[in-house]
Amino acid sequence: MTSTSTPAAGHAAQSNYYKPSRTMRALRFGLTTSQRLWPALGVRAAYRLFGTPLPPKWLYRGQGPGAEWRREGWAFEDASVGIYHLAAQDSGAESAPVVLLVHGWGGHAGQMLLLAQAVAAAGLRPVLLELPAHGRSAGTMSNSPQFARAIAYVTARLAADGHALRAAVAHSLGANGLALAAARGLPAERLVLLAPPASPREYTRYFAHTFGLNEATRLSMQRLFESREGVLMPQLEPAAVGPRIAQPTLIVHDRDDRVNRFADAEAYRDAIAGARLVATQGWGHRRILKEAEVLAQVTRFVAAD
């Protein structure tokens, strides 16, 4: 693993988030048909699918952090969030600084387990956040702005309970939400963005291409998203949020990531003053959450005085 300031490659990697399958073909057929026969219905159906985490959360309900973690369910908006505390720290580490760990789109709290264990070994208090519509949390739809609101809400409740937030670490779309929350004043001392996506607006274009949507449907879907969330998609991008982030920030991204482009990480590095980008090679989008070198780098960063 090495630090990098090398310019992005001339072309973006093709995302493989929506892998070809019988289900994807059926969804594409349904969306293109409704788009043609009933355009307004096509927009609503596209918006719902765009906001539905995949794979479905019930596939991961048995893959939580484990019995050594105590779960709390907190109501949030029209859904809920799940909070996991390491049970062994309930009495001995009440005053230890908290590191909030946030999974990505279609993920679950258990994916951050190895990093949580490394953080605990460094004398900090890991808290795992399971976002709305993910894992065991209630809800069927979510998005990056809701991720940001959930992170801010959980952080505020932890602070009200006397827990200082040393750092927040988030993966993939969770990192996009974390950056937005930080730009809005999240009281974390340090930030770590793991494999962040830069542009929800560009992702709508990939989504539209995957499901055969025309530009009119894509744009209407984007505007429906914006009207319901009260934020324009360009306001979620690094150029908009980065200059408002004051915390020391570490970014880790793999050059072979086939979900989010390496150029996305470079965009965050360039937009956040003093941010450091660490490039990895050959680990892809999710494996970086398990690699010992990444765990060590992130732990040293969040534990530093």
Summary of the structure (lengths in Angstrom):
residues: 305
radius of gyration: 18.8
end to end distance: 23.0
largest distance: 62.1
contacts: 1057
relative contact order: 0.15
helix: 46%
strand: 17%
